[in-house]
Amino acid sequence: MDASALLWKQWHQQVKDLFGEMHGHQKKALAFLVIGIVLSGTAVLQRIAERHARTGDQRGENAEH
């Protein structure tokens, strides 16, 4: 498992633990958004999307609940 996949898996689990009552798709979206903000260094949605597109980051669609 590569480092980015491990980071995503650990972060997704932390979000699941913090927001246990939230629906799975909402937790996944929140985790994906926050890691995008961290990696892109901004909360501007366009910049986050550009960062995910540039790195080929598609884990949000494939991550487990």
C-alpha positions in Angstrom: 0.0 0.0 0.0 1.5 3.4 -1.0 1.8 6.3 1.5 -1.1 8.3 0.0 -3.5 5.4 0.2 -2.5 4.7 3.8 -2.9 8.4 4.7 -6.4 8.4 3.1 -7.4 5.2 4.9 -6.3 6.4 8.3 -7.9 9.8 7.8 -11.2 8.3 6.6 -11.2 6.1 9.7 -10.7 9.1 11.9 -13.6 10.9 10.3 -15.7 7.8 10.7 -14.8 7.7 14.4 -15.5 11.4 15.0 -18.8 11.5 13.2 -20.3 8.1 14.0 -23.9 9.1 13.5 -23.3 10.8 10.1 -24.2 8.9 6.9 -21.3 7.1 5.2 -21.4 9.2 2.1 -21.4 12.4 4.1 -18.3 11.2 6.1 -16.5 10.2 2.9 -17.3 13.6 1.4 -16.1 15.5 4.5 -12.9 13.5 4.7 -12.2 14.0 1.0 -12.9 17.8 1.3 -10.6 18.2 4.3 -7.7 16.3 2.9 -8.1 18.3 -0.3 -7.9 21.6 1.7 -4.8 20.3 3.5 -3.1 19.2 0.3 -4.0 22.3 -1.8 -3.4 24.8 1.0 -6.7 26.6 0.3 -10.4 26.3 1.0 -11.3 27.5 -2.5 -13.3 24.7 -4.1 -11.8 25.2 -7.6 -8.3 25.0 -6.2 -9.1 21.8 -4.3 -10.6 20.2 -7.4 -7.5 21.3 -9.4 -5.3 19.6 -6.8 -7.2 16.4 -6.9 -7.3 16.4 -10.7 -3.5 17.1 -10.9 -2.6 14.2 -8.6 -5.1 11.8 -10.1 -6.8 11.5 -6.7 -9.9 9.4 -7.2 -10.1 7.8 -3.7 -13.3 9.6 -2.9 -15.2 7.5 -5.4 -13.5 4.2 -4.4 -13.1 4.5 -0.6 -14.9 2.0 1.6 -17.5 3.2 4.1 
